[in-house]
Amino acid sequence: ELPAGYATMIFAAALPPVWFWIMDRRLMQFYNYDIERANLHPAKAAKLRKKWNRIAAQQPAAVTAGQES
């Protein structure tokens, strides 16, 4: 399910920073903020882990408690 309509997502895809701002959050919600479940580019892995581990720590316990192994 798209977070917005097709036209909005086509616009977002034309602007990579906007696309990643939208889709990174959706991806992390899907993975219950467990960054290790995502496929990371090796050159950017450390920076992404630092960013998303900090964000995951700010999430309510109910959001991150349902993690699957």
Phi, psi and omega in degrees: 000130180284146178287346178209183180290171181302314182300318179296319181288328175295317176299315180297321180293333178285343179240093186309319178299323178292316180302310182292326178298319180285307191284329177299318179294319179294320179297315181291326175296320178299319181271012181054039176063023176264095185299334182290344179276347181269151176276115185251144173291127185306323182290338183250001187300313183298316180295318180292320177300314180299314181297308187282334174292323177294317180293320179298324180294337180272350182282149176300150182301328181296330181288315185270350183289334184274023182294138176267154179264000000 
